[in-house]
Amino acid sequence: MISNSQLVNKYFRHSKKFPHIWCPGCGIGIILGNMLRSIDALAIDKNDIAFVSGIGCTGRAPVYVDFNTLHTTHGRALPFATGLKLARPELNVIVATGDGDATAIGGNHLIHACRRNIDITTIIFNNYIYGMTGGQYSPTTPHGDKAYTCKLGNIERPFNISALVEAAGATFVGRTTSYHTLQMQNIIKKAIRHKGFSVVEIITHCPTTYGRLNRKGGAVEMLKWQKEVAIDKSRAEKMSPTELEGRIITGVLIEKELPEFCEQYDSIIEQAQNQTKGKLK
Amino acid sequence: MTKKTSYRLMQGNEAVAEGALAAGVSFFAGYPITPSTEIAEILADRLPENGGKFIQMEDEIGSIAAIIGASIGGCKTLTATSGPGFSLMQENLGFACLAEIPLVIVNVMRTGPSTGLATSPSQGDVMQARWGTHGDHPIIALTPSSVEEAFHYTIKAVNFAEKYRNPVIVLMDEVIGHMRARVSLPPQSMIEQINRVQPNMPHEWYLPYERSATGVAPMASFGDGYRYHITGLIHDAKGFPTANPNEARDNIRGLFTKIERGFREICLVDYECMDDAEHAIVAYGSMVLSARSAIEQLRESGIKIGMIKLGTLWPFPRFALERFLPQLKTILVPELNMGQIYREVLRVNAGKAVIEKLNRVNGTIIAPDEIVKTVKGMVR
């Protein structure tokens, strides 16, 4: 496996002025690092990767890495990525998006991208909060938890992102946490290799806002919590709903083959061109 | 796309679709909306026949996002919409202005605000085209006044977008969109196609936002080996976010400079019967048709009147007016809105001629007789 210094030298932009913008203890760097390890393990050429993001803490990830990088508007990474993928089907298009970006402002784009089954890998960094704006409740903030726009507790019920994208038709759904880095690398590798729309939901931590407001401790305590609540799908299948209360099921949750959008469109082009030739005769 | 000039009866929306194909557009993303839908329907058929691609997105926000993505992938791109959809596109229109992404939005204008009169003509989105997205930005907006112009202006729009790395809006009122007329389609070999300048230097030397002498930076497509960053944040020449006041100034001023340099070329204006004119009608879109007929009648009754026909609304072609202001006593600006270009004409005039407006916002057009009556009142 690639060493950390090799990883930094190979994938980080030397021309970009570091330090990055993330807070000490943030989970985003862990996910970005492991995403790079997955890409390295798959030996994909850097020129063949387009890394697209929306707005928020997660949205800042692409600028640091040496790919074709596109930092779009809030919630819109997926439709930008859709156009790019159709224009350049040979590119591996990877989208990084947060819970608010993906499921609030970008929720409509997310479900339709799932339904379309276009070959894009979407990594959702789910830290239960809007971090960039200072800690407001998101569509995944657990019921009763606090944020700066619900100091007395969240009265809304959260989305289960993996269940949402499964229902919307994603043909690959994986879930892991920022604690489970080896599992994360495996799932991201599978997601990138998957032909179709893939979603990897990664439960991560924001010690600065969500952690502080909900007395979850620092980054270390929050990582420990991820370790405790996560349960692999294979073990979860043998457990009762009561036993699974409060647990987060991880692993590859959905993996199926269905016709991919760009490939289907290629056959539309072929049919349309054959028809025109027919007309000319 | 034919080898010799062909003549076809077609409607304005169809002419836009033909123009897009002739200009080399290979990607369209859109969402159905009256009165622009024909453009999407035609391109859904015609693009794949020519190896291009069409996608119907979940909304207009997604439509413009998708054409930005495809443009970054190297395609010439276009979308078509109407008022409500154009409102939804404003967010990413701003992104395209700042990130300097070539694309074309065709807005077949219907009466607003809101859902308004969905099937009736209007010119109500002129100021929205100029200032609809937040922040200071330059924009190019063209407006055809005939079906044939819809064809040619769409080609020009695509070419301007590519040349200036800027979004271009085609503002077409519903009358032109749905009017049918005989159009002469030149052979493809006679069509001028402008392609964005691509970088040819080694990858390490490429600065995606370093302006060349033309004020426009070469644009690499993703996947061509120039790995670089595109963002909606204010950025430096490398494309990286910056809050440095000097770099921020250069970024925003640079957007304006490139359009200022192309100002004369971008401004499409025509003059009709203006040589001896003492009075003028400033018209665009379907109002050109009413004005032309009114001028014929007015000339017959001895009134020396002509037309300044605006094909470009933004940047506003002020020289087209300034040239004639010394000889003009009155100017009439008929518009299917409450007076949006009228304000521009007032601004340029600076107290020289008497300027009147003639406005209509009930979903019907202004007929030639009404212009004749208004002008006669003004001239007296």
Interface residues (C-beta under 8 A of the other chain):
Chain A: R13 S15 K16 K17 K46 N47 D48 A50 V52 P62 V63 D66 F67 N68 T69 L70 H71 T72 T73 R76 L78 P79 F80 A81 T82 G83 L84 K85 L86 A87 R88 E90 L91 N108 H109 H112 Y265 I268 I269 Q271 A272 Q273 Q275 T276
Chain B: F27 A29 D45 P48 E49 G51 K53 I55 M57 E58 D59 I61 G62 S63 A65 A66 I67 I68 G69 A70 S71 I72 G73 G74 C75 T77 E91 N92 F95 S221 F222 G223 D224 G225 R227 Y228 H229 I230 T231 G232 L233 K238 F240 P241
